[in-house]
């Protein structure tokens, strides 16, 4: 039944708020076993479409058909905060009601599929970001779903994890829809693209590998822009002639009327060229005026076979030194950063008067109950007035409407931009960045890399995005698996 249509959207309209549509006339169909990318600008409705497939939302009009008896599993971007205190076993138990007697066996099977090896009594919040990414996928797989929805599945994964995920998905015989900004990852296994357009509110279905489809879209946009340029030229030329002939009277006036009709037709034929997301403005993170040994490291804790091992390492960071911490998922990279920020790291200390700007991969340092305005205001240095703060926020696409919303209501991408806006307002002497490209639209990444490269304070960063690391120009390196 490989040709069987498993998902169909037929002229679907959806809105959260009346007269503010997210989807209008969205139509596409997917066959069983299809593997497709879901693309679209920020706010286009990618997560909404996932919610419609899961049945969490109902369309205002149109029909969504999911093949009878087909189950849906979702690997979400992040573990929910309320689940961080659960054990791994209890986390999986949440997928069932009632809990099956063979739960342990089923857990072991899906954990093997995603190459995750951790004790079942381990607290979920104690897992590394990469281990949590694997856990999210395993949770989606444990009920053996017919349709698998993946939301940024490569976030926090090291290259070995990404390679294993690609191998798994290539061999996986179920239907997969994935949201991701990792082009190389997508090109390895997807065979088509559903494009959601934030401006038209409609969907377009393309067939082909990811790179071929994005090239096709780019070529189409270029053709549309050229067509519009020619139409605009013709329209302007006719308008000038209309003004001339309209004042001549007689047949010339009739000719002017005909030309006005031609102008109207040309304007109707203007193609609504796809507009892409706005990119954040260039920004500067001004460094605190401080000198000396900003960070002193004497020893490092690493995780070997799920046990903590202390290893000696002498390292001092001063201004303009940028340290990259690397190593496989689960070795303790994020734990090292968290303990450094909290002051609990006995083997590494920060100079007491240093202002620390911390970008946490799970946004744990953000208060989700605050408004965006209050979140920014709480870290604003006195050099910045309220209007300066609003201007900086707007540069990160956090406009007036967003400023009054709760942080917890933001998308993961918006939380990331909020975190960077906070860093600008802090004027830190030390930046500690844990996977700062996670959840960030790829259009913003070159702007962020430029700002970090020009930052004059000390920096410690974890990132699995090799190209981003090269652009930031890290100059100190700590490989935890090679100490």
N, C-alpha and C positions, 0 to 999 in steps of 0.2 A: 504493500500500500504506500510506496514511496511517493507517488504522485498525489496522494490525498492531501487536500487543503486542510490545515490544522488550525489556522487563525485567519479570520477575515474581518476587516473593518469596512463597512459599507456606508459611506456618506455620514461619518460620525461627527457630531458637534459636542463640544464639552466646554463648560465654564465653571470656575469656582465662584465668581462674583457676577451677578447679572449684568449683561451687556459688556462684559470683558472676556471675550472668548479666548480659549487656549487652542482649541481645534475647531475648524470649520470645514465640513465636507471631507474629512480625512478618509481615504480609501486605499486599501492594499490587501493582499492575501499572501500567506506563506504556506509552503508545502511541508509535510512531515520530513524532518531531518535537515531542513534548511538552516544555514548558519549565516546570520546577517548582522551588520553593524547598524546601530541607531545613531544617526548624526543629527545635528541641529545647533543653532545658536543658543547662547545662554537664555534660559527662560522660554525656549521653544515648546517645551512640554514633554521632554524625553522621560522624566520620572513619572509624569502624569500618564503617559501612554503605558508604562509598566503597571501603574496602579489600575488602569482600565483593563488590562489583560488579566490581572489577578482578581478582578471583580471588586476591588475596594471602592471604585468610583463607578457611577452609572452615567452613560451619555445623556445629554439633553435631548438629542434626536439621533437617528441613524441606528444601525444594528452592528453589534460586535458578536461574532460567532466563534466560539472556541469548541473544537471537536468534542463530542460527548465523551465523558469519562476521562478526559485529558487533565492531568495534574500539572500545576505550575510551581516551580521552585525559584527562589530569588537569592542570589548572592549579593547582599547589600554592600554599600561602600564601607561602612564602619559598624563595629559592634555597638549596640545600644548601651548607653551609660548604665541603665538599670541591670544589665546582664554581666557587667564586669566583675561583680563579686561572686558569681556562680562558679562552680567547678565545671570543667569541660564536660563531664558526664551529665550534670544537671542542665547545662546549656542545651545539649542535644535532646534531653528529655522534653524540653519545651515544644519540640516539633510534633509531639504525639499526645493524643488523649483518647484512650488510656495509653500509658507507657508500655511498650511491648516487652515480653519477658526476655527477648533476645537482643535488647538494646545494646549491650556491650559489643556483641558480635557485629552488629550493624555499624556501630561507631568505628570499630577497627577497620571494617571494610572501606568506608568512605575516607577515613584518615589515610589509609594506604593509597587510595586513588589520588589524593592531593599531596602525597609525600609529606605528611605531618606526623611527627613522632614526639608526643608529649604525654606525661602521665595523666590519666583521666581525672585524678583528684586535684590537678593543678588549677589554680584560680585563673579565670579567663583574662582578667586584668593584668596578670603577671606575665602573660605571653607577649612576645615581641610583636611589632606591627606586622611583620611578614608572616608570623605564625597566626596572628588573628586573621589576616587576609586568607590564608589557607583554611582556617576554621570556618569562615563565612561561606566559602565554596563547599566545604564538606557538609555544612548544615543544609545548604540548598539541595545537596545530592542525596541526603539520607532517606528521603521518601521516594527516590528513583523517579523524579518528575519527567513528564513527557515534553515539557517546555521549560527551558532553563534561561532565566534572565540574569545577566551579569552586569553589575554597575561598577565600573572602574576596577576590574578584578586584579590589575597589575599593581595597584597602589601598594607600596611598602614591600613588594616582592623583590628579592635580589635576582640576578640574571639566571641563576640555577632554578629559582622558583618560577620565573617567567617561562623558561624553556620547558619545564615540566608541565606547566599549564597548557602551553601550546600543543605539546605532544598529547596530552589528555583530550583536548578539544578536537584535534584532528581525528582521533580514533572514536570520539563520542558519537553515537548514532542517533541522538535525539535532536530536537529543534532548539537552537540557541540564538538569542538576541543579546547583543552586547553593546554597552555604552563604554567608550574608552577614548582617551586622547593619544594613546600609544599606537602610532601608525604602523610601525614595524610589526608589532604584536598582531594587530588586526589583519594585516596583509597575509599573515601566515595561514589563516584558516577560514576567514569569512569569504562568502561568495556573492555578496550583494549588499546594498545599502538602502535603508529606509531613511529618507531625508525629511526632517520636520522643519518647516520654515516659520520662524517667529513672526514674520510680517504677513504672509498670506494665510497662516494657520492651517496649511494643508500639508499632505505627505506626498513624496515622490519616491517611487521604487526603482532602483537601478540594479542591474545584474552585472557581475564581474568582480574581480578581486578589488581590494580597497584602493590600491594605487590607481588602477585603471578607472575606477568610478570617480575618484576625486579629480583625476585629469579630465575626464569627460565633463564633470560639473564646471571646472575652471574654463574649459574650452567653450562651453555653452554660455557662460557669463561673458566671456570675451566677445562672442558673436553677437550677443544681445546688446552689449555696450556699443559695438560698431554700428549695429542696425539703428540704435537710438541716436547715435551721433549723426548718421546720415539723415534720418528723419528730422532731427532738430535743425540741421542745415537747410533742408527743404522748407520746413515750416517758417524759419526766419526769412528765407528768400521770398516766399509767397506773401508773408505779412508786409514786407517792404513794398511789394508790388501792389498789394491790396490798397495800401494807403495812397499810392500814386493814382491807381485807376479809379478809386472811389470818388475822387474829386473831378473826374473828367466828364461825367454824365453820360447818358445814352447807353450804347452798347458796352462802353468801358465799365459802367456801373454794374451791368449784368455780369461782365467778366469778373469783376471784383467779388460779386456774390458767389459765383462758382468757385473762385479761389478760396473764399472763406469756408465753403463746404469741404474743399480738399484739405484745408488746414485741420478742420475738425476731425476728418477721417484719419489723417496722419497722426494726430494726437491720440486718437483711440487706438491706433496700431502701435503706439509706443509700448515696448516690452517692459514689464515690471521686473527689472533686473534684481536678482537676489542680492540683498544687502547682508553683509556678515556682521558679526559682533563688533562692537566698539572695542578698542584696545585701551588698556589703562595708560595714563599719561606717564612720561618719564618722571622719575622721582629720585630724591636724594635722602639717604639716611645719614643725617649729620652725627658725627661721633662725639661722645663726651670728651672733654679736654682732660685727659688723664695719662700718666706715664708710669713706667715701672713694669713689674711682673704682674700682668692682669690675671693670668691663670697659671698656677703652679701645679704640675702633675708629678707625683712620686711613685704611684702604683695604680694599676688598673685591674678591675674585677672582670673576668670573663666567665662565660658559662660553658662548661665542658661536660657532656653526657648528663645534662640537667643539674649539674652541681657547680657552685661558684668557686672559682680558683683565682687567687690573688697573684698578680704578676708585677714585678718591678718595672717601672718605666719613668725615666727622667725627661721632663719636657716643660719648657716655660714659654708662654705666649705673651707677646707684647703687641703694641699698636701695629696695624697693617700686616699681622701674621694671620693666615687663614688655614685652619687645621681641618682636614677631611678625615673623619673616622669611618673605617670600612670593615667589612667582615660579613660572613653569612648570616642569614636570618636566625635569630635565637641566641646569638653569641653575647648579647648584652649591650649593644650600642645605645639604644634608647634609654635603657636603665641607667647607663653611665651619665647621660645628659640630664635625666630627671634628678638623679642624686646630686649632681653638680649644682643644679639650679636651686634645689631645696636646702643645700648646705649639709646633706647627709653623707657626702662622699669623703671618706677619711683619707683617701689617697690623692685627692685633688681639691684645691681651694681657690676661690676667687677673691681678689683684693677687695676688702670690705666696702670701700666707697664707690665701687664700680656699679653703674646702672646696667642691669642685664636685660636685654631684649630677647625673649624666648618665644620661638615658634614651635608649638607642640603639634606633632602629627595628628593627634586626636582632638586638638583644640581644648585640652583639659584645663588650660589656663584661662579660658574664656568663661565668663559667667553667663550662662544661657538665659537667665531670667532678666538680665539687664537689657535696656534698649541699646541699639547700635550707638546712639548719641552718648549715652552714659558710659558705655564701654570705652569709647574713644576719650571722653572727658576724664575718665578715671586715671588715665596714664599721661594726659597732656602736660608737657612741661610749660612753665609759666611764660616762656618766650612766645608761645602760640596763643593767640586770642581765639574766641569762639568762632569768628568768621574764618580765621586761618584753618581751624580744624574742619569746618564744613568744606572749605576749598580742597583741602588734602583728601577728605573723604570722597568728594566728587571725582577727583583724579583716579580713585580706585573704583569708580562706578557705584559708589554708595551715595546716591542722590537723596534729595529731601524726603521722598516717599519712604525710602529704606531706613532713614535715620530714626524714625519712630517705632520701627519694628523690633521685636525681641530677637536677641542673637540666636536663640534656639529655633526661630522660624526661618532663618536664612538657609539657603542651599549650602552644601559643603564648599562650593567654589566661592560663594560670597563670604563665608566664614574665613577662608584663606585670605581674601583681599582685605577683610577687616583686620586680620592679624598683621598684615604688612602695613596698613595705615597706622596701627598702634605703634609699630616699630619706628615709623617716621616721627611720630609725636613724642616719643620717649627720649630721643637723642642718646642712645645707649653707648657705653664704652665697650661692651661685649655683646655680640650676637651669638645666640645658640639656636641653631636651626635644625629641626628634625624633619626630614623629607619635606622641604618647603614647596616643592612642585606638585605634591599630591593635591588632587581636586582642582588645580589651577588650569584654566583654559590655555591651550598651547600658544595662543596669540599673545598672552601676557608674559610668557616665560622669558623671551629675549629682553624685555624691559626690566624684569626682576633681576636677571643675570647681570645686566649692565649696572644697576644700582648697587648690587652686592660687590661687584668687581671694583667699584669706585669707593666703597666704604673704607674709611681710614682707621676704624677701630680694630679690635681683635675679633676673630670669628671662629666658631667651631660648628661644623656642619656634617650631617649625615644625608647622603643622597645617592640613590641608585641610578639617577639619570646622568649617564656619562657625558653627554653633550653639554648639559647644563653645567656640570662640574668644570669642564674645560673652559666654558665662557666666564665662569666666576674667577678662574685662575687661582685655584688653591695652591698654597706654597709650603704647607706642612702636612704630613701624612702619618696616620696611626692605624695600622692594619691589625685588628685585634686577634685575628687568627694566626698572625706571624710573630707575635711577641715571644 
